[in-house]
Amino acid sequence: MHFYFRALVIGIAFLLLPVAVTAQELTGKIGLELNHVQPTQDGGCRLSVIATNGLERPMSKLGLEIVAFNSDGLVDQFLRLDFSRISAGKTKVLQFDLAGKACDSLSRLHINDVLNCVPASIKDVFCPDLLELNNRTSIEFGD
C-alpha cells in the first residue's frame, strides 16, 4: 500500500513538472508600438499599431483592450484589438480606424489590459508585464 501511495505522489509531481518548467522558461518581451496616426477621408483617425513577439514561443493570438482619451483628458472610447497568430521573433501590423474621431481630438491611448499572450496552461504570467512600449506619434501611448 505504501508503495502505491508513493508511486501516485511521484506520478502527480511529474505531471505538474512540465507546467512549472514551461512557466519558468518564458523569456522575452512583447513589443508594442503606436507607429502612425493619419486622418481618414471621412474625418476619422487611422492608427497603425505594430506588435513584435519577442517571446521564445508563438502567440496564438494577442488581445489588447485600449482606452482612448479625448483632448480634455476624458475617457472617450474603449477599443479591442486582436492580433492573429504571431510566430516567435516575428512582427505584425494592425491598422484600425476610429470613425468620426479626428486624430487631433485624441490625447492618449491607454493599454487597459493585455489578453491571450501565453497559452492558458502557463500560470503566473501577467501579460501587461511582458509589454515593451514604443511611440512614434504625438498621442500619449502606454499604461
Secondary structure, DSSP 8 states (H G I E B T S, - for coil): -HHHHHHHHHHHHHHHHHHHHHHHT----EEEEEEEEEE-TTS-EEEEEEEEE-SSS-BS-EEEEEEEEETTS-EEEEEEEEE--B-TT-EEEEEEEETT--GGGEEEEEEEEEE-SS-TT--S--GGGGEEEEE-SSSEEE-
